């Protein structure tokens, strides 16, 4: 059966999932995670993508990002694959692939789904029972969005900025949003759309304009 073409638009947020081959780990320790983070920061600048939320799990990653070009997400993923897998294999004296084929993605087309996706990503370690609260997990965007912890990977999206007039208001609102788990129906919607590559909600395109001013 032929693969369906990816539905990705310039200026539209994308939920991106990349898994390890056969669900195997893609990080052995924090040194690997730091390398991945550094490469990701370089990559999003190179391919003009803005990351709004992320989490690095043991055998997969989630990103909520906006590409400036239609092929930005694919180019970023390919570049990360070459750079990270080569370094990972060299460090751990292994060969072969690391990823489970193609990445999965869905365009996020409404404020309701954007914030649900962001929360879904930041709450992932809690759902996996790795921590009791999202702030206990250091490899996600939660502490940046809820508490203002410096994180140069994260660029605030307009939907996040609409949570409040000031930085403090936005952080408190996001923390409140993340206190309960994401509704199970929304979780199913996000997973189904990401698996199938179909949009979440009506799609509106908005070309990113770089990092917003501090609030």
N, C-alpha and C positions, 0 to 999 in steps of 0.2 A: 504494500500500500504506500503510495507516495506521501512524502511529508507535506503537511500543510505549510504555506508560507507564513512567516511571522507577521503579526499585526502590530507594528510599532510606528509611531508617528513622532516627528520632531516636535518638541515642546510639550508632549503629553507624558505624565508620570507612568513609570513601568515598575511592576513588582517582578523582580528577577530572582530566580532560585537556581543554584548550582550545587549538585550533589556529588559525593564521592562515588567511585565505581563500586557497584555491589554494596552500597551503603558503608563502605570502608571509610576510616578516618582520613581527613585531609589536613589535620593539624596534629602533631605529636605533642607539642608543648607551646608555651607562650612565645618562644623565639620564632616559631613558625607563624603564629598569629601576627606578631609584630612585622615580620617580613611581608606577609600578605597585606597588612594594613598599609605599609609604606608603598608597596607596589600599586595598590588600589588608589591611593592618593595621587600618585604620579599618573596613573592611567586615566582617571577621570579628568584631570587637567589636560592631558594629551588629546583625549577624544571628546572633550567638551560635554561632559555629563555632570550633573549636580546630584549628590546623594542627600536624601532627606531623612532616611532611616536605614539602619542596618543591624545585622547580628551575625556573628561568626560562631556557629555551632561546631560540634566535634566532627561531623561528617557532611555538613552542608552550610551554605551561606544564603542569607536573604538580603536583598537590597531593594530600597524604594528610591528610584532615581529618575531624573528627567534628562533625556538626551537633547542636545541642540540640533542633531542631525538624525535622519531616520536610521542610518547604519551605525550610529555611535555605540549602542549597547552591544551589538555583535562584535564590532572592532575591539571594544574594551575587553570583552570576554575572551576573544582569541588572543589578544596581547597578554592578558593576565595568565592564560593557560600556558603560553610559551615561557614567560618569565618565571612564574611561580613553580610550575611543575619541574622545570629544569633545575631550579635551586633546591626544591624539596627532594628530588631524586638524588642530587649530588650530596646533599647533607646526610640523607638517611641511607645512602648506598643501595638504592633500588633503581629499577628501570620500569618502563611501561607507562600506561595511562594512569591518570589519577581521577579523572572526571567520569561521570555516568553519561556519556554522550552529550547531546545538546542541552543547553540551559533551558529552563522553562520560564515563561513570562506571560504577563497579562497587562494590558494598558488599563490604568485606573482612571475612570472617567467621571467621577463625581466627588464632591466634598465628603459625603457620607462614607464612601468606600476609601478615599484617601486616608482619612483619619483612622478608619478601621484597620486598614493595611499597616499603617504605622504602629498602631497598638499591637496588632497581631505579631509583627516582627519583634517589637520590644518585649512582648510577653512570652516569646517562644521558649526561653530557658525555664520559665515557671511552668509552662505546660509540659515540658520535658522532665520536670521534677529535678532539675539541676540546682535550683535555688528556690527560696521561699518567696522572694520579692524581686522584681526586675532590677532594682538598684544594686542588688548583690552581684550581678553579673557584669564584669568589666568590659566585655567585648560586644557591646551594643550601643545604640544611639540614645538609650533611655536617659542616662544621667545628663547628657547634653540637653535634651528636650525638656526634661522635668525639673532639673536643678541648675542648669547653666554651666555644668562642668565643661571646661574647654575641650573642644574636639574639632579639629580642622577638617575632618571628613564630612561633617554635617553642614548643609546649607538649608536654612529654613525655607519651607515652601509657603506660598501665599495662603494655603488653607490652614497651616499651622499659625501663621501670623494673624489670621482672622480670629484666633482664640482669645485675643486680648489686645488692648491698646499699648501695653508696656511689656517689657521682657518678663517682669515678675508675674503679670496677669497671665501671660501665655504659658509660663512654666506651671503655675498653679492649676490652670485649666487642663493642661495635658496630664499632670499628675492625677487629677481627679478622674479624667477619662480612663486612665490606666489602672485605677484602683480595682474596679470590677473586671472580670475576664471579658474578652470579646464575645458577644452573643454567638451561640453555637451555629445559628443559621448563617450569620455573616462569615464565620470560619469556614463553613461548607462552601459558601459562595466564592470566597477567596481561593480556596484549594481547587475547586472545580474549574474556575476560570484560568488559574495558573497552569493547571494540568493540560487544559484544552487549548490554551492560547487565545481565548475569547475575551473581549473587553469586559471590565467591571463597570457597569453604568454607562450613561451617554458620554461620549468622548468630546472634550473641548481641548483644542490645542492652544498653547501659550508659549511662545519662545522664551526660554530662560534668559535673564539679563544679568547673570552673575550674582554675587553675594549681596543680600540686602543690607541696608545700613543698620547699625546697632540700635536697638530699641530701648 
